[in-house]
Amino acid sequence: MEVAACKRSLSRRASSSSFRLRSPSLNSVRLRRVFDIFDKNHDGMITVQEIHHALARLGLETDLCHLESTIESFINPANIGLTYDGFVALHQSLDQTFFGLDLEEEDESDLTEAFKVFDEDGDGFISAQELQAVLWKLGLPEGKEIGRVEQMICSVDQNHDGRVDFFEFKHMMQSVLVRTS
């Protein structure tokens, strides 16, 4: 049933899904949503602790000192955290570093680690249920609606099997990010 729904969904939206994933204005909206999710106290800034907490909820253990040293150059000295503009600059820097035009082996390794966050059962695929669980952990409203999650899966499911494999995930990651070059 999931595969049939995916095929129907894709046939209706095939021409728009590519635009949706590559549209800089929509990526900007998505980036703003991520910022707002990380900004738990809604003060217009994301502290290193808020980022650390969000990563921990995803099961990504980070060294707080290392995270702070990575982010501190994007924080205005007069602020206690990243403003939205600083967050965008950080995102662009990470985009350039990890998702440049040529993926190096170490970048592929980073993508593999990111994929594993979503592939909770380790079967090599991201199912709608696994994506929903991660979205739920992040506190995203999509985590409550399996139908919306299935649409998200369908938007990147190139072989129409109702789940996302590593190559589809890699293609999605390369397509979604706003190029900085």
ChimeraX commands (.cxc) that place a marker at each C-alpha (Angstrom):
marker #1 position 0.00,0.00,0.00 radius 0.5
marker #1 position 2.84,2.39,0.87 radius 0.5
marker #1 position 4.49,1.78,-2.55 radius 0.5
marker #1 position 1.25,2.33,-4.46 radius 0.5
marker #1 position 0.58,5.56,-2.57 radius 0.5
marker #1 position 4.12,6.67,-3.29 radius 0.5
marker #1 position 3.73,6.00,-7.03 radius 0.5
marker #1 position 0.43,7.90,-7.15 radius 0.5
marker #1 position 1.94,10.78,-5.23 radius 0.5
marker #1 position 5.01,10.92,-7.46 radius 0.5
marker #1 position 3.03,10.77,-10.69 radius 0.5
marker #1 position 1.02,13.81,-9.64 radius 0.5
marker #1 position 4.03,15.81,-8.47 radius 0.5
marker #1 position 6.93,14.57,-10.56 radius 0.5
marker #1 position 7.52,17.91,-12.23 radius 0.5
marker #1 position 7.37,19.94,-9.04 radius 0.5
marker #1 position 9.37,17.72,-6.66 radius 0.5
marker #1 position 12.68,18.56,-8.32 radius 0.5
marker #1 position 11.95,22.28,-8.11 radius 0.5
marker #1 position 10.84,21.92,-4.52 radius 0.5
marker #1 position 14.11,20.30,-3.47 radius 0.5
marker #1 position 16.32,22.74,-5.35 radius 0.5
marker #1 position 14.50,26.00,-4.70 radius 0.5
marker #1 position 16.75,28.37,-2.72 radius 0.5
marker #1 position 13.74,30.23,-1.31 radius 0.5
marker #1 position 12.23,27.01,0.06 radius 0.5
marker #1 position 15.60,25.96,1.44 radius 0.5
marker #1 position 15.72,29.30,3.23 radius 0.5
marker #1 position 12.30,28.59,4.76 radius 0.5
marker #1 position 13.48,25.13,5.83 radius 0.5
marker #1 position 16.64,26.59,7.34 radius 0.5
marker #1 position 14.53,29.09,9.28 radius 0.5
marker #1 position 12.38,26.22,10.59 radius 0.5
marker #1 position 15.46,24.36,11.78 radius 0.5
marker #1 position 16.69,27.52,13.50 radius 0.5
marker #1 position 13.33,27.98,15.22 radius 0.5
marker #1 position 13.29,24.33,16.35 radius 0.5
marker #1 position 16.79,24.60,17.84 radius 0.5
marker #1 position 15.89,27.91,19.53 radius 0.5
marker #1 position 13.98,26.24,22.34 radius 0.5
marker #1 position 13.51,29.38,24.46 radius 0.5
marker #1 position 12.56,31.49,21.42 radius 0.5
marker #1 position 15.00,34.29,22.21 radius 0.5
marker #1 position 16.19,34.63,18.60 radius 0.5
marker #1 position 19.50,32.93,19.33 radius 0.5
marker #1 position 20.72,29.37,19.37 radius 0.5
marker #1 position 23.24,28.65,22.08 radius 0.5
marker #1 position 25.84,25.92,21.82 radius 0.5
marker #1 position 23.91,24.12,24.57 radius 0.5
marker #1 position 20.71,24.19,22.50 radius 0.5
marker #1 position 22.53,22.71,19.50 radius 0.5
marker #1 position 24.21,20.14,21.75 radius 0.5
marker #1 position 20.80,19.18,23.18 radius 0.5
marker #1 position 19.23,18.82,19.71 radius 0.5
marker #1 position 22.11,16.62,18.52 radius 0.5
marker #1 position 21.84,14.49,21.66 radius 0.5
marker #1 position 18.11,13.97,21.04 radius 0.5
marker #1 position 19.11,12.58,17.65 radius 0.5
marker #1 position 21.53,10.21,19.33 radius 0.5
marker #1 position 24.59,12.11,18.10 radius 0.5
marker #1 position 27.07,12.42,20.90 radius 0.5
marker #1 position 29.20,15.53,20.54 radius 0.5
marker #1 position 31.97,16.97,22.62 radius 0.5
marker #1 position 30.62,20.26,23.93 radius 0.5
marker #1 position 34.06,21.92,23.76 radius 0.5
marker #1 position 34.59,20.80,20.16 radius 0.5
marker #1 position 31.10,21.95,19.20 radius 0.5
marker #1 position 31.72,25.31,20.84 radius 0.5
marker #1 position 35.05,25.80,19.05 radius 0.5
marker #1 position 33.38,24.96,15.73 radius 0.5
marker #1 position 30.53,27.42,16.24 radius 0.5
marker #1 position 32.14,30.29,18.17 radius 0.5
marker #1 position 33.50,32.08,15.10 radius 0.5
marker #1 position 29.91,32.46,13.85 radius 0.5
marker #1 position 28.68,34.04,17.10 radius 0.5
marker #1 position 28.82,37.81,17.34 radius 0.5
marker #1 position 30.91,38.73,20.43 radius 0.5
marker #1 position 28.00,40.79,21.80 radius 0.5
marker #1 position 25.68,37.72,21.73 radius 0.5
marker #1 position 25.40,34.54,23.76 radius 0.5
marker #1 position 24.53,32.41,20.73 radius 0.5
marker #1 position 24.00,32.26,17.00 radius 0.5
marker #1 position 21.56,34.71,15.49 radius 0.5
marker #1 position 19.71,33.54,12.40 radius 0.5
marker #1 position 22.32,35.25,10.18 radius 0.5
marker #1 position 25.12,33.47,12.07 radius 0.5
marker #1 position 23.25,30.19,11.70 radius 0.5
marker #1 position 22.96,30.74,7.94 radius 0.5
marker #1 position 26.70,31.51,7.75 radius 0.5
marker #1 position 27.45,28.33,9.73 radius 0.5
marker #1 position 25.20,26.32,7.43 radius 0.5
marker #1 position 26.90,27.75,4.35 radius 0.5
marker #1 position 30.32,26.98,5.78 radius 0.5
marker #1 position 29.32,23.40,6.58 radius 0.5
marker #1 position 27.72,23.08,3.15 radius 0.5
marker #1 position 30.95,24.19,1.51 radius 0.5
marker #1 position 33.08,21.96,3.72 radius 0.5
marker #1 position 31.03,18.77,3.59 radius 0.5
marker #1 position 28.88,18.99,0.47 radius 0.5
marker #1 position 31.01,20.71,-2.14 radius 0.5
marker #1 position 30.72,19.67,-5.74 radius 0.5
marker #1 position 33.10,16.72,-5.33 radius 0.5
marker #1 position 32.40,14.31,-2.49 radius 0.5
marker #1 position 35.61,13.04,-0.96 radius 0.5
marker #1 position 35.76,9.67,0.84 radius 0.5
marker #1 position 35.61,11.35,4.23 radius 0.5
marker #1 position 32.55,13.35,3.15 radius 0.5
marker #1 position 30.91,10.09,2.07 radius 0.5
marker #1 position 31.69,8.75,5.55 radius 0.5
marker #1 position 29.93,11.76,7.10 radius 0.5
marker #1 position 26.89,11.11,4.91 radius 0.5
marker #1 position 26.96,7.46,5.97 radius 0.5
marker #1 position 26.92,8.51,9.62 radius 0.5
marker #1 position 24.03,10.91,8.97 radius 0.5
marker #1 position 22.15,8.13,7.16 radius 0.5
marker #1 position 22.61,5.85,10.17 radius 0.5
marker #1 position 20.82,8.39,12.39 radius 0.5
marker #1 position 17.67,7.82,10.32 radius 0.5
marker #1 position 18.20,4.10,9.60 radius 0.5
marker #1 position 17.48,3.08,13.18 radius 0.5
marker #1 position 17.18,-0.65,12.51 radius 0.5
marker #1 position 20.35,-0.76,10.38 radius 0.5
marker #1 position 18.72,-2.49,7.40 radius 0.5
marker #1 position 20.15,-0.02,4.87 radius 0.5
marker #1 position 16.88,1.81,4.29 radius 0.5
marker #1 position 14.98,4.68,5.88 radius 0.5
marker #1 position 11.33,3.77,6.29 radius 0.5
marker #1 position 8.53,6.20,6.96 radius 0.5
marker #1 position 8.34,4.89,10.53 radius 0.5
marker #1 position 12.06,5.51,11.10 radius 0.5
marker #1 position 11.85,9.02,9.65 radius 0.5
marker #1 position 8.79,9.71,11.78 radius 0.5
marker #1 position 10.68,8.58,14.91 radius 0.5
marker #1 position 13.57,10.97,14.20 radius 0.5
marker #1 position 11.21,13.86,13.44 radius 0.5
marker #1 position 9.36,13.09,16.68 radius 0.5
marker #1 position 12.63,13.16,18.65 radius 0.5
marker #1 position 13.36,16.58,17.17 radius 0.5
marker #1 position 9.93,17.81,18.18 radius 0.5
marker #1 position 8.85,18.49,14.60 radius 0.5
marker #1 position 5.10,18.52,13.93 radius 0.5
marker #1 position 5.61,16.18,10.95 radius 0.5
marker #1 position 6.58,13.51,13.50 radius 0.5
marker #1 position 2.91,13.27,14.46 radius 0.5
marker #1 position 1.57,12.69,10.93 radius 0.5
marker #1 position 2.57,9.46,9.17 radius 0.5
marker #1 position 0.87,10.64,5.97 radius 0.5
marker #1 position 3.12,13.70,5.80 radius 0.5
marker #1 position 6.18,11.54,6.55 radius 0.5
marker #1 position 5.23,9.15,3.74 radius 0.5
marker #1 position 5.02,12.13,1.37 radius 0.5
marker #1 position 8.52,13.16,2.46 radius 0.5
marker #1 position 9.79,9.64,1.71 radius 0.5
marker #1 position 8.08,9.65,-1.68 radius 0.5
marker #1 position 9.67,12.95,-2.64 radius 0.5
marker #1 position 13.14,11.34,-2.63 radius 0.5
marker #1 position 12.26,7.68,-3.34 radius 0.5
marker #1 position 13.60,7.34,-6.89 radius 0.5
marker #1 position 12.97,3.59,-7.30 radius 0.5
marker #1 position 9.45,3.79,-5.81 radius 0.5
marker #1 position 9.94,1.06,-3.19 radius 0.5
marker #1 position 8.46,3.17,-0.38 radius 0.5
marker #1 position 11.74,3.73,1.46 radius 0.5
marker #1 position 14.99,5.65,1.04 radius 0.5
marker #1 position 18.29,3.88,0.43 radius 0.5
marker #1 position 21.73,5.45,0.91 radius 0.5
marker #1 position 22.07,6.59,-2.72 radius 0.5
marker #1 position 18.66,8.28,-2.65 radius 0.5
marker #1 position 19.62,9.89,0.67 radius 0.5
marker #1 position 22.93,11.12,-0.77 radius 0.5
marker #1 position 21.19,12.54,-3.84 radius 0.5
marker #1 position 18.64,14.27,-1.63 radius 0.5
marker #1 position 21.35,15.78,0.58 radius 0.5
marker #1 position 23.22,17.11,-2.45 radius 0.5
marker #1 position 20.00,18.53,-3.97 radius 0.5
marker #1 position 18.45,20.10,-0.88 radius 0.5
marker #1 position 21.40,22.14,0.30 radius 0.5
marker #1 position 21.77,25.68,-0.99 radius 0.5
marker #1 position 25.01,25.92,-2.94 radius 0.5
marker #1 position 27.36,28.59,-1.65 radius 0.5
marker #1 position 29.78,28.61,-4.55 radius 0.5
marker link #1:1,2 radius 0.2
marker link #1:2,3 radius 0.2
marker link #1:3,4 radius 0.2
marker link #1:4,5 radius 0.2
marker link #1:5,6 radius 0.2
marker link #1:6,7 radius 0.2
marker link #1:7,8 radius 0.2
marker link #1:8,9 radius 0.2
marker link #1:9,10 radius 0.2
marker link #1:10,11 radius 0.2
marker link #1:11,12 radius 0.2
marker link #1:12,13 radius 0.2
marker link #1:13,14 radius 0.2
marker link #1:14,15 radius 0.2
marker link #1:15,16 radius 0.2
marker link #1:16,17 radius 0.2
marker link #1:17,18 radius 0.2
marker link #1:18,19 radius 0.2
marker link #1:19,20 radius 0.2
marker link #1:20,21 radius 0.2
marker link #1:21,22 radius 0.2
marker link #1:22,23 radius 0.2
marker link #1:23,24 radius 0.2
marker link #1:24,25 radius 0.2
marker link #1:25,26 radius 0.2
marker link #1:26,27 radius 0.2
marker link #1:27,28 radius 0.2
marker link #1:28,29 radius 0.2
marker link #1:29,30 radius 0.2
marker link #1:30,31 radius 0.2
marker link #1:31,32 radius 0.2
marker link #1:32,33 radius 0.2
marker link #1:33,34 radius 0.2
marker link #1:34,35 radius 0.2
marker link #1:35,36 radius 0.2
marker link #1:36,37 radius 0.2
marker link #1:37,38 radius 0.2
marker link #1:38,39 radius 0.2
marker link #1:39,40 radius 0.2
marker link #1:40,41 radius 0.2
marker link #1:41,42 radius 0.2
marker link #1:42,43 radius 0.2
marker link #1:43,44 radius 0.2
marker link #1:44,45 radius 0.2
marker link #1:45,46 radius 0.2
marker link #1:46,47 radius 0.2
marker link #1:47,48 radius 0.2
marker link #1:48,49 radius 0.2
marker link #1:49,50 radius 0.2
marker link #1:50,51 radius 0.2
marker link #1:51,52 radius 0.2
marker link #1:52,53 radius 0.2
marker link #1:53,54 radius 0.2
marker link #1:54,55 radius 0.2
marker link #1:55,56 radius 0.2
marker link #1:56,57 radius 0.2
marker link #1:57,58 radius 0.2
marker link #1:58,59 radius 0.2
marker link #1:59,60 radius 0.2
marker link #1:60,61 radius 0.2
marker link #1:61,62 radius 0.2
marker link #1:62,63 radius 0.2
marker link #1:63,64 radius 0.2
marker link #1:64,65 radius 0.2
marker link #1:65,66 radius 0.2
marker link #1:66,67 radius 0.2
marker link #1:67,68 radius 0.2
marker link #1:68,69 radius 0.2
marker link #1:69,70 radius 0.2
marker link #1:70,71 radius 0.2
marker link #1:71,72 radius 0.2
marker link #1:72,73 radius 0.2
marker link #1:73,74 radius 0.2
marker link #1:74,75 radius 0.2
marker link #1:75,76 radius 0.2
marker link #1:76,77 radius 0.2
marker link #1:77,78 radius 0.2
marker link #1:78,79 radius 0.2
marker link #1:79,80 radius 0.2
marker link #1:80,81 radius 0.2
marker link #1:81,82 radius 0.2
marker link #1:82,83 radius 0.2
marker link #1:83,84 radius 0.2
marker link #1:84,85 radius 0.2
marker link #1:85,86 radius 0.2
marker link #1:86,87 radius 0.2
marker link #1:87,88 radius 0.2
marker link #1:88,89 radius 0.2
marker link #1:89,90 radius 0.2
marker link #1:90,91 radius 0.2
marker link #1:91,92 radius 0.2
marker link #1:92,93 radius 0.2
marker link #1:93,94 radius 0.2
marker link #1:94,95 radius 0.2
marker link #1:95,96 radius 0.2
marker link #1:96,97 radius 0.2
marker link #1:97,98 radius 0.2
marker link #1:98,99 radius 0.2
marker link #1:99,100 radius 0.2
marker link #1:100,101 radius 0.2
marker link #1:101,102 radius 0.2
marker link #1:102,103 radius 0.2
marker link #1:103,104 radius 0.2
marker link #1:104,105 radius 0.2
marker link #1:105,106 radius 0.2
marker link #1:106,107 radius 0.2
marker link #1:107,108 radius 0.2
marker link #1:108,109 radius 0.2
marker link #1:109,110 radius 0.2
marker link #1:110,111 radius 0.2
marker link #1:111,112 radius 0.2
marker link #1:112,113 radius 0.2
marker link #1:113,114 radius 0.2
marker link #1:114,115 radius 0.2
marker link #1:115,116 radius 0.2
marker link #1:116,117 radius 0.2
marker link #1:117,118 radius 0.2
marker link #1:118,119 radius 0.2
marker link #1:119,120 radius 0.2
marker link #1:120,121 radius 0.2
marker link #1:121,122 radius 0.2
marker link #1:122,123 radius 0.2
marker link #1:123,124 radius 0.2
marker link #1:124,125 radius 0.2
marker link #1:125,126 radius 0.2
marker link #1:126,127 radius 0.2
marker link #1:127,128 radius 0.2
marker link #1:128,129 radius 0.2
marker link #1:129,130 radius 0.2
marker link #1:130,131 radius 0.2
marker link #1:131,132 radius 0.2
marker link #1:132,133 radius 0.2
marker link #1:133,134 radius 0.2
marker link #1:134,135 radius 0.2
marker link #1:135,136 radius 0.2
marker link #1:136,137 radius 0.2
marker link #1:137,138 radius 0.2
marker link #1:138,139 radius 0.2
marker link #1:139,140 radius 0.2
marker link #1:140,141 radius 0.2
marker link #1:141,142 radius 0.2
marker link #1:142,143 radius 0.2
marker link #1:143,144 radius 0.2
marker link #1:144,145 radius 0.2
marker link #1:145,146 radius 0.2
marker link #1:146,147 radius 0.2
marker link #1:147,148 radius 0.2
marker link #1:148,149 radius 0.2
marker link #1:149,150 radius 0.2
marker link #1:150,151 radius 0.2
marker link #1:151,152 radius 0.2
marker link #1:152,153 radius 0.2
marker link #1:153,154 radius 0.2
marker link #1:154,155 radius 0.2
marker link #1:155,156 radius 0.2
marker link #1:156,157 radius 0.2
marker link #1:157,158 radius 0.2
marker link #1:158,159 radius 0.2
marker link #1:159,160 radius 0.2
marker link #1:160,161 radius 0.2
marker link #1:161,162 radius 0.2
marker link #1:162,163 radius 0.2
marker link #1:163,164 radius 0.2
marker link #1:164,165 radius 0.2
marker link #1:165,166 radius 0.2
marker link #1:166,167 radius 0.2
marker link #1:167,168 radius 0.2
marker link #1:168,169 radius 0.2
marker link #1:169,170 radius 0.2
marker link #1:170,171 radius 0.2
marker link #1:171,172 radius 0.2
marker link #1:172,173 radius 0.2
marker link #1:173,174 radius 0.2
marker link #1:174,175 radius 0.2
marker link #1:175,176 radius 0.2
marker link #1:176,177 radius 0.2
marker link #1:177,178 radius 0.2
marker link #1:178,179 radius 0.2
marker link #1:179,180 radius 0.2
marker link #1:180,181 radius 0.2
view
